[in-house]
Each structure stands twice: as C-alpha cells, then as structure tokens.
Amino acid sequence: MSKAIRVQIGGKDLTLRGENEEKIKQSVREVNIQVQHLQQTLREQSTPTLTVLAALNIAEKYLDEKEQRSQNSREVIDELDKMTQYLVRAAHQPLA
C-alpha cells in the first residue's frame, strides 16, 4: 500500500507517495547531495536549475552503470560459452 512520505529536496518540502519509504529517503538523499555539490560549483544558478542538473547527473550515472552491467553480462555469457564448448569437447573425447 502506497503511503505519503514528507521529504525536502533542494530546500523545498514535498510529499511523495511510495511503497518503500527507505528507498525513497535514500533517493532524496542522493538528489540533495547532488544539488549541494552543484551549489558549491555553480553558485549563480537557481535551485530549480540545480535540481534539474542533479537529476541529469543521476540519470547519466544510472545509464553508465546500466551499460557497465550489460557489458559485464556479455562477458560472463562469453566465458560460460567457452566453458560449455570446453566441456562438450571433453565429453566427446575417449577415456584414456
């Protein structure tokens, strides 16, 4: 059951709804960390702009990690294929 969760993002109070309160709070912390980091380097930007930039940074990080997982999966599949071929060859060899 979805429940209301009060949070603050970039200094703005919001009420979010979700199933997993802890995951929502972790996500809010990540956004706020990104906003604070951007505030330090882009002092002249407004909070809404910084929040959008934080969202873009998080999305880019997500896509990078998604691509890395995909690459890792391909490497594991390749290694498993090599092992399978080795075992098939070994199974067809006569016993000494």
Backbone as numpy.savetxt, mean C-alpha at the origin, in Angstrom:
# Nx Ny Nz CAx CAy CAz Cx Cy Cz
-20.84 -4.54 10.65 -21.67 -3.36 10.65 -20.80 -2.11 10.65
-21.08 -1.21 9.77 -20.33 0.03 9.62 -20.62 0.96 10.79
-19.56 1.59 11.32 -19.79 2.52 12.41 -19.08 3.84 12.13
-19.57 4.89 12.77 -19.01 6.22 12.59 -17.73 6.36 13.41
-16.71 6.93 12.78 -15.42 7.11 13.43 -15.00 8.56 13.22
-14.79 9.27 14.33 -14.38 10.67 14.24 -12.86 10.74 14.13
-12.39 11.49 13.14 -10.95 11.63 12.91 -10.65 13.08 12.56
-9.37 13.38 12.50 -8.92 14.70 12.07 -7.84 14.49 11.01
-8.07 15.08 9.84 -7.11 14.99 8.74 -6.74 16.41 8.32
-5.46 16.70 8.39 -5.00 18.03 8.00 -5.66 19.13 8.81
-5.98 18.83 10.07 -6.59 19.82 10.95 -8.11 19.92 10.83
-8.70 19.14 9.94 -10.15 19.19 9.74 -10.81 17.97 10.37
-11.83 18.22 11.20 -12.57 17.14 11.82 -13.50 16.49 10.80
-13.46 15.17 10.76 -14.31 14.41 9.83 -14.92 13.22 10.57
-16.06 12.80 10.09 -16.66 11.56 10.57 -16.66 10.60 9.40
-15.95 9.50 9.58 -15.86 8.48 8.53 -16.66 7.26 8.97
-17.06 6.47 8.02 -17.77 5.23 8.34 -16.95 4.06 7.80
-16.90 3.00 8.60 -16.16 1.83 8.16 -16.31 0.67 9.11
-15.82 -0.46 8.68 -15.90 -1.69 9.46 -14.73 -1.82 10.43
-13.54 -1.44 9.97 -12.33 -1.68 10.75 -11.78 -0.35 11.27
-12.14 -0.02 12.50 -11.75 1.27 13.08 -10.23 1.42 13.14
-9.53 0.37 13.51 -8.08 0.46 13.64 -7.42 0.74 12.28
-7.90 0.08 11.24 -7.34 0.31 9.91 -7.61 1.74 9.44
-8.79 2.23 9.73 -9.12 3.62 9.37 -8.19 4.58 10.11
-7.99 4.35 11.39 -7.11 5.23 12.17 -5.67 5.15 11.67
-5.20 3.97 11.29 -3.86 3.84 10.73 -3.76 4.62 9.42
-4.79 4.53 8.60 -4.80 5.25 7.33 -4.78 6.76 7.56
-5.56 7.22 8.53 -5.59 8.65 8.86 -4.22 9.10 9.35
-3.57 8.27 10.18 -2.22 8.63 10.65 -1.26 8.77 9.48
-1.34 7.85 8.52 -0.45 7.92 7.34 -0.70 9.19 6.54
-1.96 9.53 6.34 -2.29 10.76 5.61 -1.75 11.97 6.36
-1.97 12.02 7.66 -1.49 13.16 8.45 0.03 13.26 8.45
0.72 12.13 8.48 2.18 12.14 8.39 2.62 12.75 7.07
1.96 12.33 6.00 2.29 12.86 4.67 2.00 14.37 4.60
0.87 14.79 5.14 0.50 16.22 5.12 1.54 17.01 5.92
1.91 16.53 7.10 2.90 17.24 7.92 4.25 17.34 7.22
4.65 16.26 6.57 5.91 16.28 5.82 5.85 17.33 4.71
4.74 17.35 3.99 4.59 18.32 2.91 4.52 19.75 3.44
3.90 19.95 4.61 3.83 21.29 5.21 5.23 21.84 5.49
6.14 20.96 5.85 7.50 21.39 6.15 8.26 21.82 4.91
7.93 21.20 3.77 8.68 21.50 2.54 7.95 22.46 1.62
6.64 22.54 1.75 5.83 23.42 0.88 4.99 24.37 1.73
5.66 25.20 2.47 5.00 26.06 3.46 3.93 26.98 2.87
4.08 27.34 1.62 3.15 28.32 1.02 1.85 27.68 0.53
1.75 26.37 0.54 0.56 25.68 0.02 -0.53 25.58 1.08
-1.77 25.60 0.62 -2.92 25.48 1.52 -3.08 24.04 2.00
-3.80 23.87 3.09 -4.03 22.53 3.62 -4.77 21.64 2.61
-5.81 22.13 1.92 -6.45 21.27 0.92 -5.47 20.81 -0.17
-4.60 21.69 -0.61 -3.62 21.33 -1.63 -2.66 20.28 -1.07
-2.20 20.49 0.15 -1.29 19.53 0.78 -1.96 18.17 0.96
-3.24 18.18 1.27 -3.97 16.93 1.44 -4.06 16.17 0.13
-4.31 16.89 -0.96 -4.36 16.26 -2.28 -2.98 15.71 -2.65
-1.94 16.49 -2.39 -0.58 16.01 -2.67 -0.24 14.79 -1.83
-0.68 14.78 -0.58 -0.45 13.61 0.28 -1.15 12.39 -0.29
-2.39 12.58 -0.75 -3.13 11.46 -1.35 -2.40 10.95 -2.59
-1.89 11.84 -3.41 -1.14 11.43 -4.60 0.13 10.67 -4.23
0.84 11.15 -3.21 2.05 10.46 -2.75 1.73 9.05 -2.25
0.65 8.94 -1.49 0.25 7.64 -0.97 -0.17 6.72 -2.11
-0.90 7.25 -3.09 -1.31 6.44 -4.25 -0.10 5.96 -5.03
0.88 6.83 -5.21 2.10 6.44 -5.93 2.84 5.34 -5.17
2.93 5.48 -3.86 3.58 4.47 -3.03 2.83 3.13 -3.15
1.52 3.20 -3.11 0.70 2.00 -3.26 0.96 1.31 -4.60
0.97 2.10 -5.68 1.21 1.53 -7.01 2.60 0.93 -7.14
3.59 1.60 -6.54 4.96 1.06 -6.55 5.01 -0.29 -5.83
4.36 -0.37 -4.68 4.36 -1.62 -3.92 3.57 -2.70 -4.63
2.49 -2.32 -5.28 1.69 -3.27 -6.05 2.52 -3.85 -7.20
3.26 -3.00 -7.89 4.13 -3.45 -8.98 5.23 -4.37 -8.45
5.78 -4.03 -7.28 6.83 -4.86 -6.69 6.28 -6.23 -6.31
5.08 -6.29 -5.75 4.46 -7.58 -5.43 4.23 -8.39 -6.69
3.80 -7.74 -7.75 3.57 -8.42 -9.02 4.88 -8.99 -9.55
5.94 -8.21 -9.49 7.27 -8.67 -9.93 7.73 -9.85 -9.08
7.54 -9.74 -7.77 7.92 -10.84 -6.88 7.15 -12.11 -7.22
5.86 -11.97 -7.51 5.03 -13.13 -7.86 5.53 -13.77 -9.15
5.88 -12.94 -10.13 6.41 -13.49 -11.39 7.70 -14.25 -11.15
8.56 -13.73 -10.29 9.83 -14.40 -9.99 9.58 -15.73 -9.28
8.65 -15.76 -8.36 8.33 -17.00 -7.66 7.76 -18.02 -8.64
6.87 -17.59 -9.51 6.28 -18.49 -10.51 7.37 -19.04 -11.42
8.28 -18.20 -11.86 9.39 -18.65 -12.72 10.23 -19.70 -12.00
10.55 -19.46 -10.73 11.37 -20.41 -9.97 10.61 -21.72 -9.76
9.31 -21.64 -9.48 8.52 -22.86 -9.32 8.44 -23.65 -10.63
8.33 -22.95 -11.75 8.35 -23.63 -13.06 9.67 -24.36 -13.28
10.77 -23.72 -12.94 12.09 -24.36 -13.08 12.18 -25.61 -12.20
11.69 -25.50 -10.97 11.72 -26.65 -10.06 10.84 -27.79 -10.58
9.69 -27.42 -11.11 8.77 -28.43 -11.65 9.43 -29.16 -12.82
10.04 -28.41 -13.72 10.72 -29.03 -14.87 11.83 -29.95 -14.39
12.58 -29.53 -13.39 13.65 -30.35 -12.85 13.08 -31.66 -12.29
12.00 -31.55 -11.53 11.40 -32.75 -10.93 10.82 -33.68 -11.98
10.22 -33.12 -13.03 9.67 -33.94 -14.12 10.81 -34.68 -14.80
11.89 -34.00 -15.10 13.05 -34.65 -15.73 13.61 -35.74 -14.82
13.71 -35.45 -13.54 14.25 -36.41 -12.59 13.34 -37.63 -12.48
12.05 -37.43 -12.54 11.09 -38.54 -12.43 11.16 -39.46 -13.63
11.57 -38.94 -14.78 11.63 -39.75 -16.00 12.98 -40.44 -16.21
13.93 -40.14 -15.36 15.23 -40.78 -15.49 15.19 -42.15 -14.81
15.83 -43.14 -15.43 15.85 -44.47 -14.81 16.64 -44.45 -13.51
16.23 -45.30 -12.60 16.95 -45.40 -11.32 18.27 -46.10 -11.55
19.29 -45.66 -10.91 20.63 -46.23 -11.10 20.85 -47.44 -10.24
